[in-house]
Amino acid sequence: MDVPGGSRDRWNWSFGAGFPLASVVIGGSAGSNLTTYEFGADTAYRRLWTYESSRNNYVRGFNFGQYGYGTTSADSYIFSSAGGGQYGTPFSQVFIRPKLMSSDLTFAPISASGTPAETIRAVPKNGSLTSSWGVSGIGNGGSSENASEVQAFAQIGSTMYVGGNFTTVLKGADATGSDRVSQPYLAAFNATTGDYIRSFAPRLNSQVKALKALPNGKLAVGGEFTQVDGTARTGLVVLDPTTGALDPTWTTNLQNNSTGGTVSVRGLDTDGTYLYLTGAFTHFVRTGTTTRYAKGGARILLSTGVADGAGIRSSTTPAPRSTSATTSPGSTSRATSRRRGAARQPIVRPRSRPRPVRRGSPGLAADVQHGRLRPLPAGHRPGGLQGVARGFAAQHVLVQHLDVRVGEQAHHQGRR
């Protein structure tokens, strides 16, 4: 086969790319104005087909044409797994034998005393430290990749708190008796020795996905649980760091009113004044306060435990409207009934749209890749929650008057 270079200034073959060929000679038969996609003088053994498709069972290479038959037999020199054995691929071998001469070797000889010593930095076999205690078992969160045994850590003083979908704390894989403790979803360990701390024993009924140490020394816990120590707490709870007892002043619960929705708090952070949350939820409920709508992301004032409602419409309160009349005596307007003589009614106009959020204005920072919220740095504190971030799984964010920062670029989108 002779394949001249055509219009190319150098040889460059990419199967199926369709490079132009000025002329082709295969077995004495010539062709012209073809491409490397498919070329030749017939539709059998004097044709090459380089593009993989359903017709040749997606084989990439130098294949014969449609009627260049092959088989899957081990003793055949033409292979084809396509229907009817079409588009066969001829067997070929290429041997490359590099030539290496002793005279080409220029390595310096090694003396009888050997080479100089080299200091090699010690490298650990893995990044984990040996610990006598650990956790095991799969709990009510299921067995998917989003329900692993350990999902969250937080440290308060010398205590390390571990949350996840585990069921058991144990000392060694074969632990029995007192060295094997049923303590599902949340446990505490000495951060220095790794020993299990038995005095911290809250009882949750499903997995923990986020932990955060609060400024007052308490431990905030987020996840997919609905009860803690027999008390209704959905998705969020604050615990005593020593005993694991419920903080009686923190009674805010979460709801997910989406169709088939389940509350799942997946991220927690604090700036010292507010606790920021992200996950799957739509409303905050607390006795004595109005239900607050906050889909996917919100913040709670630490001093009161109340979800921030500034700029957010209550789920039970209609949108505010002004009721100023715009008619004057003797005038005709849209406020007048079509039936002459009817009493005039004032035009009800919606309150003007909120001003758009300016670039760089305060708000929450959304970590889209990991699906969590974090407060902006000092100097960027919002006077009230500016909106709700959502859509982390789709790798985009829809906001209600929220300054969302993704990487180095801010995106703003207001909603009426």
N, C-alpha and C positions, 0 to 999 in steps of 0.2 A: 504494500500500500504506500502510495506517495501522496502526502498532504502538504502542498506548498503553503507558505506563510500567508499568502493573500495580502490583506491590508494591514496586518499586524507588523509592528517593528521588532517584535521579539516573540519567542515561543511561549505561550501561556495557555495551558489547557485546563478548563474547568468543565467537568461533565455536566451536560445539560444546559450550559449557559447560552449556547447558541452563537458562538463566535463565527463570523463570516469566513467562508472558504472560497477562494478564487477558483480552485479546481481540485478534483480528487481523482486518483487512479487506483482502482482496486481490481487485481487480477487481470489487468489489461483493459478494463472498461473504465472510461473516463466520465466524470460528471463536473458540472460547473455551477457557480452561483448557489452554493449550498451553505449550510451551517453545521457546526459540530453537534447540534441537537440530534440530527439523523441525516445520514448521507450514504450514498452508494449507487450501484448500477442496477440493482434489482430489489426484490423484497424478501430475499432469502439469505444466501451466504456471501453475497457480494454487497452487503449493506451493514452499516454499523448504527446501532441505536444506543445512545448514551444517557438517555433521560429515563429516570425511574417513574413508573406509573402503574396503575392497576392492570394494564394489559400485559406487562412483563413481571407482574407480582412484585413490583417495587424493587427490582434488582438494579443497582447502579454499577456501571462498568462498560466494557466493550461487548455489547450484545449483538447478535445477528438480527436480521430483520424478522418480520412477522412469521415468515415461512422457513426460517432457519431453526429446525427442530432440535430439541435436546431432551434429556430425561433426567430423572433423579437417581439413576442407577450408579453404583459405585464404580463400575468399569466403563462408564461413558466419559468421553472427552468433551462432550457438550452438555452442559447442565441447563435444566429448565424446570421450574416448579409451576410455570404458568399453565393455564388450561390448554390441553392438547399439545403441550410441549413446545409452544411457540416462543419466539424471541430467545433462543438458546444462547448461553454464554460459553464460549470456548475456553477450555482449560489452558492456562499458560503459567509459566514459571520464569522468574527472573533471578539470576544468581549474581551477586556482587561479591567479588573476591578482592579485597584490598591487598595491595602489595606493600609489604613492610620489610625494609632491608635493615640489617644490623648496622650498616654504615649511617643510617638515618637516626639512630638512637644517640641522644646526647645527654643522657642522665648522668649526673655526677655519681661516682662510686661511693658506696657507704663503707666507712672505715670499720675495722674489727670491733671498735668500742661502741658502735651503733650511732644513731642520730641523737642530737641534743634533746634533753627532756623538755616536754611541753606541759604547761599547767592547764588542765581541763576543768572548767567550772562544773561543779556538781549540779546535776539536773534531777529533780524529783521524778519518781515514776508517775505521779499524778498530782493534781493540785489540792487534794484533800488531806487533812490532818487526821491522824488516828484518834478515834473517840470510842470509848467503851460503850456509850449509850447511843441509841438511834431510834428511828421510827420505822414502822412497817405496816402492811395491810392496805387494802383499798376500801374506802368507805362509801357513803351514799351518793357521792358526787359522780359515780360511774367510773369507767375505765378508759375514757378517751384521752387524747393527748392534752386536753385542757383540764384534766382532773388528776394530775400527778400527785404522788404522796406528799411532796414538800413543794410549796408554792410561795411562801412568804417568810421573811425574817424581820425581827425588830429587836433592838437591844436597849434595855433600861438599866443603868448601872452595870452590875456584873452578871445580869441575867439576860440570856438570849432566848427569845420567844420564837417558836417555829409553828407555822400554820400550813395546812394543806388538806389532803384527802386521806390521810393515814388513819388507822384505827388503834394502833398499839405502840406503846413505848417499851423498848426492851434493851437489855444489856447483853449484847451478843446474839448471833443468829439463832442459837439453840437455847435461849434463855427460858427458864421455867420459874414457877413460884413467884416470889416477890420481885424477881428481876424481869418479869413480864407483866406489864400494867396496861389495862384497858383505859386509854386516855385519848379518845378520838379527836382529830381535827386541830387541836391546839395544845401545846405543851411548852414547858419552860426548862431550861438547862443552865447550869453554871457556865458562863462564858470562858472561864479559865480552865476548869477541870473537865468540863463536858458532862458532869454528873447531872442526872435527872433531878429536878426539884419537885418533890411530891406535894408540897403545900399549895402549889398552884394547880387547881384542878377544876376548871370550868367544864360544864357539860354542854356541848353544842350538838345539834342534830344533822349537820351537813358541813360541807367543806369550807375552809377558810382560804381566801384568795389574796388578802391584803392585810398588812399590819403597820401601825404607825405609833411611835411614842409621842405622847402629847406633852406640851409645856408644863402641865401640872403634875407630871409623873404618871398619869394613867396610860392605859394601853387601848388604842382604838383598833377594832377588829372588823374587817369587812369580808363578805363572802356570800354564800348561798343558803345559809342556815335560816330557820324560822323560829327557833327556840333556843334559849340559853338558860340552863338550870331550871327548866320547866316554865320559864316566863317568855311570853311572845316578844321576840326581837327579830325583825326581818331584815337581814342583809347587813346590819350595822349595830355595833354594841361597844360600850366603853367599860373596861374592866379594871378592878383593883389589881395592880401588878404583883402583889404579894400572894393574895388568896385566890384571885380570879373571880371574886364576887362582882355582881353587877353594880355599876355606878347608879344609885337611885335618882340622881338628878338628870340623867341622860335617858330620855324616853322617846326620842324621835325614831319613828319607824319608816320604812320605805315601802312603796308599792310599785308594781309594774302592771299598768292597766292596758298594755298592748295585748292583742289577741294571743292567748296562750303564753303570755309573758311570765317569766320567773325573775325575781330580783337577784341580781348578781353584782356585788360591789367588787371591782377588780383593781381599783387604784385608790390610795389614800396619801395625802400630803398635807402639810400645815405650814403657815407662815408665822405662827405664834398667836394669831388672832382668829383665824378661820381654819376649819378642817375642810379640805377640798376632796371631793369624791368623783369617781368616774366609773361607769359600768352600764348595766342594763337595769334601768328603773325609770319611772315617769313622775312619781309624786312623793312628797314628804308629808308624813302625818304625825302630829303631836297634839295631845290633849290640851285644849285651851287656846290653840292657835288655828288659823285658817290653813286648810290643806294647800300646800305649795306645789306648783307644777315645775318640774325640773327634769327634763328628759336626757338621760345619759351623762349629765355632769352638773355639779352644783357645789355650793359651799355652805357650811354651817358655822354660825358664830359660836366659838368655844365657850364664851362666858355665859351663854343662855341655852345652848343646845338647840337653837331654833334655826331652821334653814333660811337663808337669805332670800327675801322675796322682792327686793328692790328691782323694778324693771321687769318683773315676771308676773303674768296674770294668774290669779288664783283659779283653781279648777272649778270653784263654785261661784266665782264672781264674774259677771259679764264685763265686756270691754267698756271703759268709761266713755261717756259721750257728753258733749255740751248741748244745751237746749236754748240757745239764744235765738229770738225771733229776728227775721231779716225783712219783714214787711213794714210798710208805712201806711198811714190812713189814706184812703183814696187810690192806692196803687194796686196793680194786679200782679200777682206772682204765682209761682208754682205751689205755694203754700195754700192757695185758695182752692176750695173744692170745686170740681167740675160742675156740681149742681149749684146754680146761682142762689145766693141767700144763705148758704151754709156758713157756719162759723169758721173763721180762719184758724189754721193750725200752724204753729211755728215750724220752720224747717229744722230738722235735727241733723246736725253736722258732726262727723267724727272729729275727735280731737286731732290736731295736726300731727303729722308723722314725727316720730322722734328724730332728732338730728342724727345724721350718719356718724358712725364712730370714725374718728380721725386716725390716720396711721400713727402708730406708736402710743395710742391711748391705753389706759390701764385695762386689765382684764385677766384672763387665765391663759396660760400657755398650754397648748395641746400637743402631747407627744403622740402623733398619729400612728407611728410604727408600732408602739407598744401599748396603745390604747389606754392612756392615763392622762390626768390633768396635773399640772403643777402651777403654783402661784408665780407671777412674774417677780423679778427682783425688786428690792427696796426702791421706792420712788415711783413705782407703777401700781400702787394700791388703788383699786376701784372703790368708789363711794358705795356701790352696791353691786350685786352680781349683774353683769351686763348681758347675760344670756346663757344659752345652753349649747354645749358642743356635742355633736353626735356624728355617727357614721364612721367610726374608727375602722370597722371591718372592711368597709368599701374604700379605705385609703383616701377619704376626703372628709371635709368637715362642713356641716351646715350650722350657721350660728344665728342667734337672735341678739344683735347688738353686742357682740363679743369680739374682742381683739384676739384672734387666734394666730399664734405664731408657729409656722411650720418651717423648720430650718432657719434660714436667715430672712425669709420673706413673710410679710404679714398679709393676710387675706381678710377682707371685710365684706360682710353681706348682711344687710338689715332685713328684718321681716316686719310686716305691719302688725 
